[in-house]
Amino acid sequence: MTNKADAGENTSPVTKYLKDYMPPDFQIDRVALDFDLRDGVSHIRARSRVRRMVPGRAPLRLDGHDMTLKLVMVNGKELGSDDYILTRQGLVINDLPDQFELVIENDIDPARNTALEGLYISKAMYCTQCEAEGFRRITYFLDQPDVMATYRVRIEADKTTCPVLLSNGNKIDEGDLAAGRHYTIWDDPFPKPSYLFALVAGDLDCLEDHFTTLSGKRVTLRIFVDTADLDKCPHAMDSLKKSFAWDERVYGLEYDLDIFN
């Protein structure tokens, strides 16, 4: 590994202009994220399906900072120390095929993340803020809005302190684990940019209702809040149902998932 993080690299904020935009050399079509949330260091595993968009031998340049890189694998083979360049702003991988599976594992400390971007802890609850460039504080990724991927997310945490585990899409699995821990798996079948990724883990109460779409699909509606604020949610739920009906009436658009959180 070539590490430029200790070589006096300039990390001052840089103004970005639309005229300087360049499309990415690679596209990520599918990513599976595994979050192991624990006091202190949390572990993230990202398994991505990647393809080259521009013919040639350009390296893959991933955005990422404020994390500890633990593992890089391409098509099941762990990369050696000379196969990538790690900087304070990202990860560069050379000599890649046109299509491959990329696995990256890294550690982060949400409690020490005071930037309020990426994954952080607020009032004992894990939260994310990924817009506009917060996802790069979670794992190394093509963190720009024209990289559209589908996401499957597994979240594991302590069941007492984090009984609620939320992410984008539909919940497809959940269960208990040893040592008082539990997990949920969420799958979002619709491609989205990384800035729309969301995760919440904590102790929250819930107001639940349902909405039946024009085609007859029954959608579960859930609003999660602190218990002390639960009595404030009925108006929000009523407004949500009215907005669903308005989208159908005005645009003919139905909500496309099974759950709204």
JOQUI-V509663 format. One record per helix or strand. SS is the DSSP state (h for helix, s for strand). FROM is the first residue (numbers start at 1). TO is the last residue. If there is no record, write none. Layout:
ss=SS from=FROM to=TO
ss=SS from=FROM to=TO
This chain:
ss=s from=2 to=3
ss=h from=18 to=20
ss=s from=26 to=36
ss=s from=42 to=52
ss=s from=60 to=63
ss=s from=68 to=74
ss=s from=77 to=78
ss=s from=84 to=86
ss=s from=90 to=93
ss=s from=99 to=108
ss=h from=110 to=112
ss=s from=118 to=122
ss=s from=125 to=129
ss=h from=135 to=137
ss=s from=141 to=141
ss=s from=149 to=158
ss=s from=164 to=167
ss=s from=170 to=176
ss=h from=178 to=180
ss=s from=181 to=192
ss=h from=194 to=196
ss=s from=199 to=202
ss=s from=205 to=212
ss=s from=218 to=225
ss=h from=227 to=251
ss=s from=259 to=260
